[in-house]
Amino acid sequence: MKLHDLKPADGSRTPRRRVGRGIAAGQGKTAGRGTKGQKARAGGSIPPWFEGGQTPLHMRIPKLHGFRNRFKIDYEVVNVGRIGEFAGLGAFETDEGGGKKAGRAPITVNQEILRAVGLVRTLDKPMKVLGQGDIDVPLFVVADAFSKSAVAKIEAAGGSVQVLEIPTRAMPALGLESPAAPGPVASEPTPEAETVAPAETTADAPTKASARAVRPKASRPESGEAKTPAPKAAKPKAAKPKAPTDADTPTAPSTLATAEPSPAAHETAEGPLTDDAPAGEDA
């Protein structure tokens, strides 16, 4: 074989199809698009989810009701029955500390050990121990969560459990004392001082009874005096009040003989003084 004998595999390379080049080319006239219709026009693409106007699939299927809890914790689950089976086979025992005698002491089991023997799949999730199955080997099990039945079965076999808790607040390092608590807040005034202060103020202030006794009473006019109406307060946008006349001023018939006529009465009887009056009369 020589260099000029090299060629691509059959069918791996195909020439580009040239449409609209006449009937002899095989793809003339309609160019493989058929006769008329939406797909025969330029830009006549149809989205893949379009079903010709009928109710599409995403509207026909029932909707998923309810909600997804965002705070749900996805645990890596293991049952005490499986832990008891592996413990009975000696999967958690070590040669350190005296062989069979060491096996009677509680064996520590945590997520790393269970991952090594294949009881859990990953270490990325927190582990929870459930109570399905039986266990008769005393174990010291460390996990993120336990069911009540799992705790009861482990403790009945002579073992114990330890829950891993995530701290929710800042904690001091090991060997250091916790920061000192803040000093006491300034003491508030005692209730005795609060009760005495109002008593002093009330003693100085006059009571309602004394205020009523000190308030002077308005004197009533005598029978011989004429009653005059109280002046009315002027409104902001009202016209100026007119001067009172005899018709507006109520007078008692008994007081007309005794009361002296006022200057306004002389003016109304004799007529108002004007600038047109003669000089002699003014004098």
Secondary structure, 3 states (H helix, E strand, C coil): CCHHHCCCCCCCCCCCCCCCCCHHHCCCCCCCCCCCCHHHCCCCCCCCCCCCCCCCHHHHCCCCCCCCCCCCCCCEEEEHHHHHHHHHCCCCCCCCCCCHHHHCCCEEECHHHHHHHCCCCCCCCCEEEECCCCCCCCEEEEECEECHHHHHHHHHCCCEEEECCCCCCCCCCCCCCCCCCCCCCCCCCCHHHHHHHHHHHHHHCCCHHHHHHHCCCCCCCCCCCCCCCCCCCCCCCCCCCCCCCCCCCCCCCCHHHHCCCCHHHHHHHHCCCCCCCCHHHHC
